[in-house]
């Protein structure tokens, strides 16, 4: 099973800056991600854990992919590319 997660820097209300929160990706395009918040925010109080929405990918600060072959991050993405090209991991479309 494949699971995709993104960390988005959600602008905080009034405090300045952004709160970086993890989301479970439902769908993605080249510019947006439809995702569900998986932790409770402390600063970005307009969001709640479990809330789903569409977010601009310009907010992206990190990501992870969990696959049958293991977990991949920005530091191990080359291992994922090698595994996919050698057919060691069953694939499905990464973006819809």
C-alpha positions in Angstrom: 0.0 0.0 0.0 1.2 3.5 -0.9 0.7 6.4 1.5 1.8 10.0 0.7 2.2 12.7 3.3 3.2 16.4 2.9 4.2 19.0 5.4 2.8 22.4 4.6 3.7 25.7 6.2 0.3 27.1 7.0 0.3 30.8 7.7 -0.6 31.6 11.3 -3.3 34.0 12.2 -1.8 37.2 13.6 1.3 35.6 15.0 3.3 35.9 11.8 5.2 33.1 10.2 3.8 29.7 9.5 3.0 26.5 11.4 4.4 23.4 9.7 1.8 20.6 9.7 1.6 17.1 8.3 -1.2 16.1 6.0 -2.3 12.7 4.5 -2.6 13.2 0.7 -5.8 12.2 -1.0 -5.1 13.6 -4.5 -2.5 16.0 -6.0 -2.0 18.0 -9.1 1.0 20.0 -10.3 -0.2 23.0 -8.2 -2.4 21.7 -5.4 -2.8 18.9 -3.0 -6.1 17.6 -1.6 -5.1 16.4 1.9 -6.3 15.7 5.5 -4.6 17.2 8.5 -3.1 14.5 10.7 -2.1 16.5 13.8 -3.7 19.2 15.9 -2.3 22.7 15.1 -1.3 25.1 17.9 -0.9 28.3 15.9 -3.0 27.8 12.7 -6.2 27.8 14.7 -8.4 27.9 11.6 -7.6 24.2 11.0 -8.5 21.1 13.1 -7.0 17.6 13.1 -9.0 15.5 10.6 -10.0 18.5 8.4 -9.7 18.0 4.7 -9.0 20.7 2.2 -7.2 21.7 -1.0 -3.9 23.5 -0.5 -1.4 25.3 -2.7 1.8 23.3 -3.2 3.8 26.5 -2.7 3.2 25.8 1.0 5.1 22.5 0.7 8.1 22.2 3.1 8.6 18.4 3.3 7.1 15.1 2.2 7.2 11.3 2.7 6.1 8.3 0.7 5.4 5.0 2.4 5.4 2.1 -0.1 5.6 -1.7 0.0 9.4 -1.3 -0.3 9.8 1.1 2.6 9.6 4.8 3.5 11.1 7.4 1.2 11.9 11.1 1.9 13.8 13.9 0.2 17.0 12.2 1.4 16.2 8.7 0.0 14.2 9.6 -3.2 17.0 8.2 -5.4 16.5 4.8 -3.8 12.8 5.0 -4.7 13.7 5.9 -8.3 16.1 3.0 -8.6 13.5 0.6 -7.0 10.8 1.7 -9.5 13.0 1.4 -12.5 14.2 -2.1 -11.5 10.5 -3.2 -10.9 11.2 -4.1 -7.3 8.2 -2.1 -6.1 4.7 -2.6 -7.5 3.6 0.8 -8.9 0.4 2.8 -9.1 -0.1 6.3 -10.4 1.6 8.7 -8.0 -0.5 11.7 -9.1 -4.1 11.7 -10.3 
